[in-house]
Amino acid sequence: MRRSAASVSGGLSTSPVGLKQKQADLFPEEDCAPSVSVYVPTIRSGSYADIGPKKYMEDEHICIDNLSSQVGSPCELPNPSAFYAVFDGHGGSEAAAYVRQNAIKLFFEDDNFPQTSEVDSVYVEEVKTSLRNTFLQTDLALAEDCSISPFCGTTAIAALIFGRLLMVANAGDCRAVLCRKGIAIDMSEDHKPINLQERRRVEESGGFIDSDGYLNGFLSVSRALGDWGMKLPHGSQSPLISEPEIKQISLTEDDEFLVIGCDGIWDVLTSQEAVSIVKRGLNRHDDPTKCARELVMEALRLNTFDNLTAVVVCFATVDRKDVPVVPLERRRCFSLSAEALHRLRNMLDG
């Protein structure tokens, strides 16, 4: 689905009223003030992954700060454009590895993916439609690949940044959290079978949730790609689905960074706790890769039982001259002389 930039902006007035209407069209969820200058984020990212206490690593992830340089030509995308994703495999690593290896082709190198240099409300809806179709088509591709077990699958969360549009598509229990002025904003919902809405959908489609919270007594998520041994034939209503939930937001100067992590992170940390860890790290060293590692290390310290993957996407550079450096906690050690130790023992003995 290709559109020229001219077709996006044509017909809009250049009067103050027309300019305000144009900004409202670009980001319909917010009341945009009529200002000629528009915020554009400066993007950089870092990631870290660890096998954790498990025997096998089944996580995969993607970090692309400049998407335009990765997709095939000719492909017209807004500036900046970026793509991040985490795939948390189960029943083996094959499904997650397949999606990661083919992600660019599956998500963007398709004639149906909208192409333009500008972002408006029409473009937003087209990207949403494309994301939904990509998740569904990727699910079918896993069914057709004979090298992937029908009992192997993966959760998937994908974050796209086009201009100042942030859009997150999620199927499973990975999570994306935006930090806005130090406050955590969830950009995805965990698709656990025990969640009320997911439970209703599962039961209405003929599935059940056991006493341990597992879908059909087998899977701890209610949405995933693959797992065709648990899904009904294509076209039938199935308790386990691959359709993503999609959230979007317009980035502003108040937005500091985005954290994306697998459930191994969120099993032991709240969204706000993760945001606070990353914010403290950025204040100390301004390195998103180190922040991702610190997040993983904290989850390990809290005895998470899963693989761990964290992605940190920064939207601005911290001016460390204006931010007080938070010192690391240090233990102070004191020593006593022999005479002082003797006096202390006499006091304790009465």
C-alpha positions in Angstrom: 0.0 0.0 0.0 2.0 2.9 -1.3 1.1 6.6 -0.9 3.1 9.6 -1.9 3.8 12.4 0.7 1.8 14.8 -1.4 -1.3 12.7 -1.1 -1.1 13.0 2.7 -0.8 16.7 3.1 -2.9 17.8 0.1 -6.0 20.0 0.8 -5.0 21.2 4.3 -5.3 24.9 5.0 -2.2 26.9 6.1 -4.3 29.2 8.3 -3.9 28.9 12.1 -7.2 27.0 12.2 -6.0 24.7 9.4 -2.7 24.1 11.1 -4.4 23.1 14.3 -6.6 20.7 12.4 -3.6 19.2 10.6 -1.9 18.6 14.0 -5.1 17.0 15.3 -5.2 14.8 12.3 -1.6 13.7 12.8 -2.2 12.7 16.4 -6.0 12.4 17.0 -5.6 11.2 20.6 -4.1 14.5 21.9 -5.2 18.1 21.8 -2.3 19.6 19.9 -1.5 23.3 20.4 -1.1 25.3 17.2 2.6 25.5 17.1 4.8 25.4 14.0 7.6 23.5 15.8 6.8 19.8 16.3 8.7 17.6 18.7 10.8 14.8 17.1 12.5 12.2 19.3 16.2 11.4 19.1 16.4 7.7 19.3 19.0 5.3 20.7 18.7 1.9 22.3 20.5 -0.9 24.1 19.6 -4.4 25.0 20.7 -7.3 27.2 19.7 -11.0 27.4 20.5 -13.8 29.9 19.6 -17.5 30.0 18.7 -17.1 33.6 18.1 -20.3 35.6 16.8 -22.3 32.7 18.7 -24.9 30.7 17.9 -23.4 27.3 17.7 -19.9 25.9 14.4 -19.4 24.1 14.2 -15.6 23.9 15.0 -13.5 20.8 14.9 -9.8 20.3 15.5 -7.0 17.7 16.8 -3.4 18.1 16.8 -1.2 15.0 17.2 2.5 15.7 17.2 3.4 11.9 14.6 1.2 10.2 14.9 3.0 6.8 18.4 1.6 6.5 17.3 -2.0 7.1 14.3 -2.4 4.8 14.6 -3.0 1.1 14.5 -0.1 -1.5 12.3 1.6 -2.5 10.6 2.0 0.9 9.5 5.4 2.1 9.1 5.7 5.9 8.7 8.7 8.2 11.7 10.1 9.9 12.8 8.9 12.4 11.7 5.3 12.0 12.7 2.5 14.4 11.6 -1.0 15.3 12.0 -3.1 18.4 10.7 -6.5 19.3 11.0 -9.3 21.9 10.0 -12.9 21.1 9.7 -15.2 24.1 9.7 -18.8 22.9 8.3 -21.9 24.6 8.4 -25.6 23.7 11.7 -24.9 22.0 13.5 -21.9 20.4 12.6 -22.5 16.8 9.5 -20.4 16.6 11.1 -17.3 18.2 14.2 -17.7 16.0 12.1 -18.0 12.9 10.2 -14.8 13.6 13.3 -12.8 14.5 15.2 -14.0 11.3 12.3 -13.1 9.1 10.9 -10.1 10.9 12.0 -7.4 8.4 10.4 -9.3 5.5 7.3 -10.2 7.5 6.7 -6.8 8.9 7.8 -4.3 6.3 8.8 -5.8 3.0 5.3 -6.2 1.8 3.3 -4.3 -0.7 0.5 -3.8 1.9 2.7 -2.0 4.4 1.9 1.8 4.1 4.6 4.0 2.8 4.9 7.7 3.2 7.2 10.3 4.7 4.4 11.9 6.9 2.2 10.5 9.6 -1.5 11.3 9.8 -4.6 9.6 11.1 -5.0 7.5 7.9 -1.4 6.3 8.1 -1.9 5.3 11.7 -4.9 3.1 10.9 -3.1 1.6 7.9 -0.1 0.7 10.1 -2.5 -0.9 12.7 -4.1 -3.0 10.0 -0.7 -4.1 8.6 0.5 -5.1 12.1 -2.5 -7.2 12.7 -2.1 -8.9 9.4 1.6 -9.5 10.0 0.9 -11.3 13.3 -1.7 -13.5 11.7 0.4 -14.3 8.6 3.4 -15.0 10.7 1.3 -17.5 12.7 0.3 -19.2 9.5 3.9 -19.3 8.3 4.9 -21.2 11.5 2.1 -23.7 10.8 3.5 -24.3 7.3 7.1 -24.7 8.3 7.7 -28.4 8.8 10.9 -27.9 10.8 8.9 -26.2 13.6 7.1 -28.5 16.0 3.3 -27.9 16.3 3.9 -27.6 20.1 6.5 -24.9 19.7 5.5 -21.2 19.9 6.4 -17.7 20.9 4.9 -14.7 22.4 5.6 -11.5 20.4 5.7 -7.8 21.2 6.7 -5.2 18.6 7.2 -1.5 19.1 7.3 0.9 16.1 8.3 4.5 16.1 7.4 6.7 13.2 8.1 10.4 13.7 6.6 10.9 17.2 4.1 8.1 16.9 4.8 5.1 19.2 2.8 2.0 18.4 3.0 -1.3 20.3 1.5 -4.6 19.1 1.5 -7.4 21.6 0.4 -11.1 21.7 1.4 -12.8 24.9 3.0 -11.7 28.3 5.9 -9.6 27.2 5.4 -6.0 28.2 6.3 -2.5 27.0 6.4 0.4 29.5 6.8 4.1 28.6 8.5 6.4 31.1 6.9 9.8 31.0 8.4 12.3 33.6 9.4 9.3 35.7 6.0 7.7 35.7 5.4 4.2 34.2 2.8 4.0 31.4 1.9 0.4 30.3 1.9 0.2 26.5 0.7 -3.4 26.5 -1.5 -5.8 28.5 -0.2 -9.2 29.7 -2.2 -11.9 28.0 -2.4 -14.4 30.9 -5.3 -16.9 31.0 -6.3 -15.7 34.5 -7.0 -12.1 33.3 -10.7 -11.5 33.3 -11.1 -10.5 29.6 -8.9 -13.3 28.4 -10.7 -15.9 30.6 -14.0 -14.8 29.1 -12.7 -15.1 25.6 -11.1 -18.5 26.2 -14.2 -19.9 27.8 -16.5 -18.6 25.1 -14.3 -20.3 22.5 -14.5 -23.7 24.2 -11.3 -23.6 26.2 -10.7 -23.9 29.9 -8.2 -22.7 32.5 -7.0 -25.1 35.2 -6.5 -24.3 38.8 -2.8 -23.3 38.2 -3.9 -20.7 35.6 -2.8 -22.7 32.5 -4.8 -22.5 29.2 -6.2 -26.0 28.5 -3.9 -27.2 31.3 -0.8 -26.6 29.1 0.1 -23.0 28.3 0.6 -20.0 30.6 -0.4 -17.5 28.0 -3.6 -17.0 26.1 -2.1 -15.4 22.9 0.9 -16.6 21.0 2.3 -17.3 17.5 2.7 -21.0 16.6 1.5 -23.7 19.0 -0.6 -25.2 16.3 -1.0 -28.4 18.3 -3.3 -26.4 20.6 -5.1 -24.3 17.9 -8.1 -25.4 16.0 -7.9 -25.5 12.2 -7.4 -22.1 10.5 -10.7 -20.2 10.3 -12.1 -21.8 13.4 -12.6 -20.0 16.7 -9.7 -21.1 19.0 -9.0 -20.4 22.7 -5.4 -19.6 21.8 -5.1 -16.8 19.3 -2.3 -14.8 17.6 -4.2 -11.5 17.2 -2.3 -8.7 18.8 -3.6 -5.9 20.9 -2.3 -2.6 19.7 -1.8 0.7 21.7 -0.5 4.0 20.4 0.7 7.3 21.9 2.2 10.5 20.6 5.7 11.1 22.1 6.4 14.4 23.7 9.3 16.1 25.4 8.1 14.5 28.7 8.8 11.0 27.4 12.2 9.7 28.5 12.4 6.1 27.4 10.6 2.8 26.6 11.4 -0.5 28.3 10.5 -3.8 26.6 10.9 -7.0 28.4 9.9 -10.7 28.5 7.8 -12.1 31.3 11.0 -13.1 33.2 11.4 -9.4 34.0 7.8 -8.7 35.0 7.4 -11.8 37.1 9.5 -10.1 39.8 9.3 -6.4 39.0 6.4 -4.0 38.6 6.4 -1.6 35.7 7.2 1.3 38.0 10.1 -0.5 39.6 11.6 -1.3 36.2 11.2 2.4 35.1 12.9 3.6 38.3 15.8 1.2 37.8 16.4 2.4 34.3 16.0 6.1 35.2 18.6 5.8 38.0 20.9 4.1 35.6 20.6 6.8 32.9 21.2 9.4 35.5 24.5 7.7 36.5 25.9 6.7 33.1 23.4 7.6 30.3 24.0 4.2 28.7 20.8 2.2 27.6 22.8 -1.0 27.2 24.0 -0.8 30.8 20.5 0.0 31.9 19.1 -3.1 30.2 21.8 -5.2 31.9 21.1 -3.7 35.3 17.4 -4.5 34.8 18.2 -8.1 34.0 20.6 -8.4 36.9 18.0 -7.1 39.3 15.5 -9.7 38.1 18.1 -12.4 38.6 18.7 -11.1 42.1 15.0 -11.4 42.8 15.1 -15.1 41.8 13.2 -15.0 38.5 12.8 -18.4 37.1 12.8 -17.7 33.3 15.0 -16.4 30.5 15.6 -12.7 30.6 15.5 -10.1 27.8 15.4 -6.3 28.2 15.4 -3.5 25.6 15.7 0.1 26.6 14.9 2.8 24.0 15.9 6.4 24.9 14.1 9.4 23.4 16.5 12.0 24.6 20.1 12.4 25.9 20.4 13.0 29.6 22.3 16.2 30.4 24.3 14.8 33.2 25.5 18.3 34.2 22.1 19.1 35.4 21.2 15.8 36.9 22.7 14.8 40.3 24.6 11.5 40.1 23.0 8.9 42.4 25.9 7.2 44.1 26.0 3.5 44.4 25.4 2.2 47.9 28.6 1.2 49.7 29.1 -0.7 52.8 31.3 1.0 55.4 33.7 -1.2 57.3 35.1 -0.2 60.7 38.0 -1.8 62.7 38.7 -1.8 66.4 42.0 -1.7 68.1 42.9 -4.5 70.5 42.4 -2.2 73.5 39.0 -0.9 72.3 37.9 -4.5 71.6 38.9 -5.5 75.2 36.9 -2.6 76.7 33.9 -3.5 74.6 34.0 -7.1 75.8 34.2 -5.9 79.4 31.2 -3.7 79.0 29.2 -6.5 77.4 30.2 -8.9 80.2 29.0 -6.3 82.8 
